[in-house]
Amino acid sequence: MSSLPKGEPAAPIRLALIEGLSGPLGNGGEAVFRNLVWATERVNARGGVRLPGGARRLELVRFDSKGSVEESLSMLRAATDQGIPVVLQGNSSAVAGALIAALEKHNAREPTRRALFLNYAAVDPALTGAQCSFWHFRFDAHTDMRLAALVEVIAQDPALKTIYLINQDYSFGQHLREQARAMLARRRPDLRIVGDELHPLGRVKDFLPYATKIRASGAQAVLTGNWGNDLTLLIKAAKDIGLTARFHTFYGNALGVPGVLGEAGVDRVLAVAEWHPNVGTPDAERFYAAFRQRFPKPEHDYLHARMQLMVEMLVAAMERAGTTSPQAVATALEGLKLDGRPLGIAHEGVMRAADHQLQQPLYVSVMRRAGEAGVPHDNEGSGYGFRTLRYLDAAQAAQPSTCRMRRPD
């Protein structure tokens, strides 16, 4: 790679964030943006990506998809037309699936303008299973990994006899309900599923009818993959009618849920994630303190270690490959193992080459009052935080690969 003329800065490496940054689920998109801004800032603060032609900064470019598949595909075309080599998305498995299919065609058709797709939150297992792609890498634990962790906790609760399933009506929610039934049947065949509900994604304004049905069913627990306002409004409706069921969630530890529930959520809302602020290690304390310094507003308290690790693994792969060429970077990402602690990230993982699914630890935690043992930090200034119930290392969280990947020549 030739050097730039003396005194001329190298062009930044642009990353296209294609996400719903407005509309009913825009709060989730903006939370993602804050995480990725911080991740790129940390790389740039130490000099950027070290490449043979000189160090290059990262630049995050916003493309608002409004949560729509069609608009996401339009934003993908805009990003690839600009020659942006890396696309980031996660807040919808339906969108992620469409992006994978579109990138497969684009990268085959235009080899000089290829792009990689890094996925931080779309968790439908098919994305690294039946639809696995050389150009797609997932950094979140997929549905079956998260669900297995929750089911493990459910299986250890003999007092629990009845459970209600409620999920969003799209690929992720549909898969979750099917797998939940299968896993519960294997691990807790005595547990009765007393309700199973799918509702439109991002369009329900009043969850009171759903909460009323849950209460009428007599369910002791609810299992849901809902996220964004679909989770916050569901939890609020449950609180408003005095529903006492325990909520086993994928995302109940942020985006307004603890503040909405307050005391009613103590010991009743569980969440599963790759990390949370109260994991209790010195690395975690430093990591969280640095984020709070950068984003001091309580409502901006939505830190995901996997998003930080994703950016750092991308940087490591580019530096290993010595280029930003998507094919070379993808090859360098395969099998890449990164311990984020020396970089100030309280997380680690290895990218499984077989299906491009990050293998990482998981925590199941329960909502408690801040200040209690194991809960030094609250969520979003609510006075309530989460305490670890169960830790699963990467091997325990792993699920088998079903991918049959086609690699480019």
C-alpha positions as CSV (number, residue, x, y, z in Angstrom):
1,M,0.0,0.0,0.0
2,S,1.5,3.3,-1.0
3,S,2.0,6.0,1.5
4,L,0.1,9.3,1.5
5,P,1.9,12.5,0.6
6,K,3.6,13.9,3.7
7,G,1.3,15.9,5.9
8,E,-1.9,14.6,4.3
9,P,-4.0,12.6,6.8
10,A,-5.2,9.1,5.8
11,A,-8.8,8.8,4.9
12,P,-10.9,7.4,7.8
13,I,-12.3,3.8,7.6
14,R,-16.1,4.4,7.4
15,L,-18.5,2.1,9.2
16,A,-22.2,2.3,8.1
17,L,-24.7,1.9,11.0
18,I,-27.9,0.9,9.4
19,E,-30.5,1.0,12.2
20,G,-33.9,2.3,13.2
21,L,-32.9,5.6,14.7
22,S,-36.4,7.1,14.6
23,G,-39.9,5.7,15.0
24,P,-41.4,3.5,17.8
25,L,-38.2,1.5,18.4
26,G,-35.8,4.4,17.8
27,N,-34.7,4.5,21.5
28,G,-33.0,1.1,20.9
29,G,-31.2,2.4,17.8
30,E,-29.9,5.5,19.6
31,A,-28.6,3.3,22.5
32,V,-26.7,1.3,20.0
33,F,-25.3,4.4,18.4
34,R,-23.9,5.6,21.8
35,N,-22.2,2.3,22.3
36,L,-20.6,2.3,18.9
37,V,-19.6,6.0,19.1
38,W,-17.7,5.2,22.3
39,A,-16.1,2.1,20.8
40,T,-14.8,4.0,17.8
41,E,-13.6,6.9,20.0
42,R,-11.5,4.5,22.1
43,V,-9.8,3.1,19.0
44,N,-9.2,6.6,17.6
45,A,-7.8,7.9,20.9
46,R,-5.0,5.4,20.7
47,G,-4.1,6.3,17.1
48,G,-6.6,4.4,15.1
49,V,-6.2,1.2,13.0
50,R,-2.5,0.4,12.3
51,L,-2.2,-0.4,8.6
52,P,0.9,-0.6,6.3
53,G,0.1,2.8,4.7
54,G,-0.3,4.4,8.1
55,A,-2.8,4.6,10.9
56,R,-6.4,5.4,10.0
57,R,-9.3,6.6,12.1
58,L,-12.7,4.9,12.3
59,E,-15.7,7.0,11.3
60,L,-19.3,5.9,12.2
61,V,-21.9,7.0,9.6
62,R,-25.6,6.9,10.5
63,F,-28.2,5.5,8.1
64,D,-31.7,5.6,9.6
65,S,-33.7,2.6,8.4
66,K,-36.7,3.6,10.5
67,G,-36.9,-0.1,11.5
68,S,-38.1,-1.1,8.0
69,V,-36.7,-3.9,5.9
70,E,-37.3,-1.9,2.7
71,E,-35.6,1.2,4.0
72,S,-32.7,-0.9,5.4
73,L,-32.1,-2.3,1.9
74,S,-32.2,1.2,0.5
75,M,-29.6,2.3,3.2
76,L,-27.4,-0.7,2.3
77,R,-27.4,0.4,-1.4
78,A,-26.5,3.9,-0.3
79,A,-23.6,2.7,1.9
80,T,-22.2,0.4,-0.8
81,D,-22.6,3.1,-3.4
82,Q,-20.3,5.2,-1.2
83,G,-17.8,2.3,-1.0
84,I,-18.2,1.8,2.8
85,P,-16.6,-1.5,3.5
86,V,-18.3,-2.5,6.8
87,V,-22.0,-2.4,7.6
88,L,-23.3,-2.6,11.2
89,Q,-26.9,-3.6,12.2
90,G,-28.7,-5.7,14.8
91,N,-32.1,-4.4,16.0
92,S,-34.2,-6.8,13.9
93,S,-33.5,-10.3,12.7
94,A,-35.9,-9.7,9.8
95,V,-33.7,-6.8,8.7
96,A,-30.5,-8.8,9.3
97,G,-31.8,-11.7,7.1
98,A,-32.6,-9.3,4.3
99,L,-29.2,-7.6,4.5
100,I,-27.4,-10.9,4.4
101,A,-29.3,-12.0,1.2
102,A,-28.7,-8.6,-0.4
103,L,-25.0,-8.5,0.5
104,E,-24.5,-12.0,-0.9
105,K,-25.8,-10.8,-4.3
106,H,-24.0,-7.4,-4.2
107,N,-20.6,-8.9,-3.2
108,A,-20.9,-11.5,-6.0
109,R,-21.9,-8.9,-8.5
110,E,-19.5,-6.1,-7.5
111,P,-16.3,-7.6,-6.2
112,T,-14.5,-4.2,-6.1
113,R,-17.1,-2.8,-3.8
114,R,-17.8,-5.6,-1.4
115,A,-18.8,-5.1,2.3
116,L,-18.9,-7.0,5.5
117,F,-21.9,-7.2,7.8
118,L,-21.2,-7.2,11.5
119,N,-24.3,-8.0,13.6
120,Y,-24.5,-7.0,17.2
121,A,-28.1,-7.9,18.2
122,A,-30.1,-9.8,15.6
123,V,-30.3,-13.2,17.3
124,D,-32.4,-15.6,15.0
125,P,-30.2,-18.7,14.9
126,A,-30.9,-19.1,11.2
127,L,-28.6,-16.1,10.5
128,T,-25.6,-18.3,11.4
129,G,-27.4,-21.5,10.5
130,A,-29.4,-22.1,7.4
131,Q,-28.7,-18.6,6.1
132,C,-25.0,-18.4,7.2
133,S,-22.8,-16.3,5.0
134,F,-19.1,-15.7,4.7
135,W,-19.8,-11.9,4.7
136,H,-21.8,-12.0,8.0
137,F,-20.5,-12.2,11.6
138,R,-22.7,-12.2,14.7
139,F,-21.3,-10.9,18.0
140,D,-24.4,-11.4,20.1
141,A,-25.4,-14.7,21.6
142,H,-28.2,-16.1,19.4
143,T,-31.7,-17.0,20.6
144,D,-30.9,-20.6,21.4
145,M,-27.9,-19.7,23.5
146,R,-29.7,-17.0,25.5
147,L,-32.8,-19.2,25.8
148,A,-30.9,-22.2,27.0
149,A,-29.4,-20.0,29.8
150,L,-32.9,-18.9,30.9
151,V,-34.3,-22.4,30.7
152,E,-31.4,-23.6,32.9
153,V,-32.5,-21.2,35.6
154,I,-36.2,-22.2,35.1
155,A,-35.2,-25.8,35.4
156,Q,-33.7,-25.2,38.8
157,D,-36.9,-23.7,40.2
158,P,-39.2,-26.6,41.4
159,A,-41.8,-24.2,42.7
160,L,-42.5,-23.0,39.2
161,K,-45.4,-24.9,37.7
162,T,-47.0,-22.6,35.0
163,I,-45.5,-20.3,32.4
164,Y,-46.8,-17.9,29.7
165,L,-45.0,-17.2,26.4
166,I,-45.4,-13.8,24.7
167,N,-43.2,-12.6,21.8
168,Q,-43.0,-10.3,18.8
169,D,-44.5,-11.7,15.6
170,Y,-41.5,-11.9,13.3
171,S,-38.7,-14.3,12.7
172,F,-36.9,-13.9,16.0
173,G,-40.1,-14.1,18.2
174,Q,-41.5,-17.0,16.1
175,H,-38.3,-19.0,16.5
176,L,-38.1,-18.2,20.2
177,R,-41.6,-19.6,20.9
178,E,-40.9,-22.8,19.1
179,Q,-37.5,-23.4,20.8
180,A,-38.9,-22.4,24.2
181,R,-41.5,-25.1,23.9
182,A,-38.9,-27.7,22.8
183,M,-36.4,-26.8,25.5
184,L,-39.0,-26.6,28.3
185,A,-40.3,-30.0,27.3
186,R,-36.9,-31.5,27.6
187,R,-35.7,-29.7,30.8
188,R,-39.1,-29.3,32.6
189,P,-41.7,-31.7,31.2
190,D,-43.9,-31.0,34.2
191,L,-44.1,-27.3,33.5
192,R,-47.4,-26.2,32.0
193,I,-47.5,-23.6,29.2
194,V,-50.7,-21.8,30.0
195,G,-50.5,-19.2,27.2
196,D,-48.6,-18.6,24.0
197,E,-49.0,-15.2,22.3
198,L,-47.5,-13.4,19.3
199,H,-48.1,-9.7,18.7
200,P,-47.2,-7.2,16.0
201,L,-43.6,-5.8,16.2
202,G,-43.5,-2.2,17.4
203,R,-47.2,-1.4,16.7
204,V,-48.9,-2.2,20.0
205,K,-49.5,1.0,22.0
206,D,-51.5,-0.6,24.9
207,F,-50.4,-4.0,26.3
208,L,-53.1,-4.0,29.0
209,P,-55.2,-6.7,27.1
210,Y,-52.1,-8.9,26.9
211,A,-51.2,-8.4,30.6
212,T,-54.9,-9.1,31.5
213,K,-54.8,-12.4,29.6
214,I,-51.5,-13.4,31.4
215,R,-53.1,-12.7,34.8
216,A,-56.2,-14.7,33.9
217,S,-54.1,-17.7,32.8
218,G,-52.7,-18.0,36.3
219,A,-49.1,-18.1,35.0
220,Q,-46.4,-17.9,37.7
221,A,-43.9,-16.8,35.1
222,V,-43.6,-15.1,31.7
223,L,-40.9,-15.9,29.1
224,T,-40.4,-13.2,26.5
225,G,-37.9,-12.1,23.9
226,N,-39.5,-8.6,23.6
227,W,-37.2,-5.6,23.3
228,G,-37.5,-1.9,23.0
229,N,-40.9,-0.3,23.7
230,D,-42.6,-3.6,23.2
231,L,-40.9,-4.8,26.4
232,T,-41.2,-1.6,28.3
233,L,-44.9,-1.2,27.6
234,L,-45.6,-4.9,28.4
235,I,-43.8,-4.6,31.7
236,K,-45.7,-1.3,32.5
237,A,-49.0,-2.9,31.8
238,A,-48.1,-5.9,34.0
239,K,-47.3,-3.5,36.8
240,D,-50.5,-1.4,36.3
241,I,-52.7,-4.4,36.9
242,G,-50.6,-5.8,39.7
243,L,-49.4,-8.9,37.9
244,T,-47.1,-10.8,40.2
245,A,-45.6,-13.3,37.6
246,R,-41.9,-13.5,37.3
247,F,-40.6,-12.3,33.9
248,H,-37.8,-14.2,32.3
249,T,-36.5,-11.8,29.6
250,F,-33.8,-11.4,27.0
251,Y,-33.6,-7.6,27.5
252,G,-35.3,-6.7,30.8
253,N,-32.3,-5.0,32.3
254,A,-32.4,-1.7,30.3
255,L,-34.3,0.8,28.1
256,G,-36.6,1.9,30.8
257,V,-37.8,-1.4,32.3
258,P,-36.3,-1.1,35.8
259,G,-37.6,2.5,36.1
260,V,-41.1,1.5,35.0
261,L,-41.3,-1.4,37.4
262,G,-39.6,0.0,40.4
263,E,-40.2,-2.1,43.6
264,A,-42.6,-4.3,41.7
265,G,-39.7,-5.8,39.7
266,V,-37.5,-6.8,42.6
267,D,-36.8,-10.6,42.4
268,R,-39.3,-10.8,39.6
269,V,-37.5,-9.6,36.4
270,L,-34.7,-11.7,35.1
271,A,-32.4,-10.9,32.1
272,V,-29.7,-12.8,30.1
273,A,-26.8,-11.0,28.6
274,E,-23.1,-11.3,27.9
275,W,-22.3,-8.8,30.7
276,H,-23.9,-6.4,33.1
277,P,-22.6,-3.6,35.3
278,N,-22.7,-5.7,38.5
279,V,-20.6,-8.7,37.5
280,G,-18.2,-7.5,40.2
281,T,-14.7,-7.8,38.7
282,P,-12.2,-4.9,38.8
283,D,-12.1,-4.9,35.0
284,A,-15.9,-4.5,34.9
285,E,-15.8,-1.7,37.4
286,R,-13.3,0.2,35.4
287,F,-15.1,-0.5,32.1
288,Y,-18.4,0.8,33.5
289,A,-16.9,3.8,35.2
290,A,-15.3,4.9,31.9
291,F,-18.6,4.6,30.0
292,R,-20.5,6.6,32.7
293,Q,-17.8,9.3,32.4
294,R,-18.4,9.5,28.7
295,F,-22.2,9.4,28.9
296,P,-23.1,10.7,32.4
297,K,-26.9,11.1,31.8
298,P,-28.7,8.3,33.7
299,E,-31.0,7.6,30.8
300,H,-28.0,6.8,28.6
301,D,-27.1,3.8,30.9
302,Y,-27.2,1.0,28.3
303,L,-23.7,-0.4,27.9
304,H,-23.1,-3.6,25.9
305,A,-19.7,-5.2,26.2
306,R,-20.3,-7.2,23.0
307,M,-20.5,-4.0,20.9
308,Q,-17.2,-2.8,22.2
309,L,-15.6,-6.2,21.6
310,M,-17.1,-6.3,18.0
311,V,-15.3,-3.0,17.1
312,E,-12.0,-4.2,18.7
313,M,-12.2,-7.6,16.9
314,L,-12.8,-5.7,13.6
315,V,-9.7,-3.6,14.2
316,A,-7.6,-6.6,15.2
317,A,-8.7,-8.4,12.0
318,M,-7.9,-5.4,9.8
319,E,-4.5,-5.1,11.4
320,R,-3.9,-8.8,11.0
321,A,-4.9,-8.7,7.4
322,G,-3.0,-5.4,6.7
323,T,-5.9,-4.1,4.7
324,T,-9.6,-3.1,4.9
325,S,-10.5,-5.4,2.0
326,P,-13.7,-7.2,3.2
327,Q,-12.6,-10.7,2.0
328,A,-9.2,-10.4,3.7
329,V,-10.7,-9.0,6.9
330,A,-13.4,-11.7,7.0
331,T,-10.7,-14.4,6.7
332,A,-8.8,-12.8,9.5
333,L,-11.9,-12.6,11.7
334,E,-12.4,-16.4,11.4
335,G,-11.1,-18.1,14.5
336,L,-10.0,-14.8,16.0
337,K,-9.8,-14.8,19.8
338,L,-9.8,-11.5,21.7
339,D,-9.5,-10.8,25.4
340,G,-10.8,-7.3,25.8
341,R,-9.5,-6.6,29.3
342,P,-6.1,-5.1,28.2
343,L,-8.2,-2.8,26.0
344,G,-10.4,-1.7,28.9
345,I,-13.3,-4.0,27.9
346,A,-14.6,-6.5,30.5
347,H,-15.4,-9.2,27.9
348,E,-13.8,-11.8,25.8
349,G,-14.8,-14.1,22.9
350,V,-13.7,-16.2,20.0
351,M,-15.2,-16.0,16.5
352,R,-16.2,-19.6,15.5
353,A,-15.0,-20.1,11.9
354,A,-17.6,-22.7,11.1
355,D,-20.6,-20.3,11.2
356,H,-19.3,-16.8,12.2
357,Q,-21.0,-17.0,15.6
358,L,-19.1,-15.4,18.5
359,Q,-18.6,-17.8,21.4
360,Q,-18.8,-15.9,24.7
361,P,-19.8,-16.2,28.3
362,L,-23.4,-15.4,29.5
363,Y,-24.9,-14.1,32.7
364,V,-28.5,-14.6,34.0
365,S,-29.3,-11.8,36.5
366,V,-32.2,-10.7,38.6
367,M,-33.5,-7.3,39.4
368,R,-32.7,-6.0,42.9
369,R,-32.4,-2.8,44.9
370,A,-29.2,-0.8,44.2
371,G,-26.9,-0.8,47.2
372,E,-27.7,-4.3,48.3
373,A,-25.0,-7.0,48.2
374,G,-23.9,-7.6,44.6
375,V,-25.7,-4.6,43.3
376,P,-23.4,-1.5,43.5
377,H,-24.9,0.0,40.4
378,D,-28.4,0.8,39.4
379,N,-29.9,1.0,35.8
380,E,-30.8,4.4,34.3
381,G,-30.9,6.1,37.7
382,S,-33.8,4.0,38.7
383,G,-32.5,2.9,42.1
384,Y,-32.7,-0.7,40.9
385,G,-30.0,-2.9,39.3
386,F,-29.2,-6.5,38.6
387,R,-27.4,-9.3,40.5
388,T,-25.9,-12.4,38.9
389,L,-27.9,-15.6,39.4
390,R,-26.1,-17.8,37.0
391,Y,-22.8,-17.5,35.0
392,L,-22.2,-19.7,32.0
393,D,-18.7,-19.8,30.5
394,A,-18.4,-19.9,26.7
395,A,-18.3,-23.7,26.5
396,Q,-21.5,-23.9,28.6
397,A,-23.3,-21.3,26.5
398,A,-22.3,-22.8,23.1
399,Q,-24.8,-24.5,20.8
400,P,-24.1,-26.8,17.9
401,S,-23.4,-25.3,14.4
402,T,-25.6,-26.2,11.5
403,C,-24.0,-23.9,9.0
404,R,-22.8,-25.1,5.5
405,M,-21.0,-22.0,4.4
406,R,-20.0,-21.2,0.8
407,R,-16.8,-19.3,0.8
408,P,-15.7,-17.0,-2.2
409,D,-12.9,-18.2,-4.4
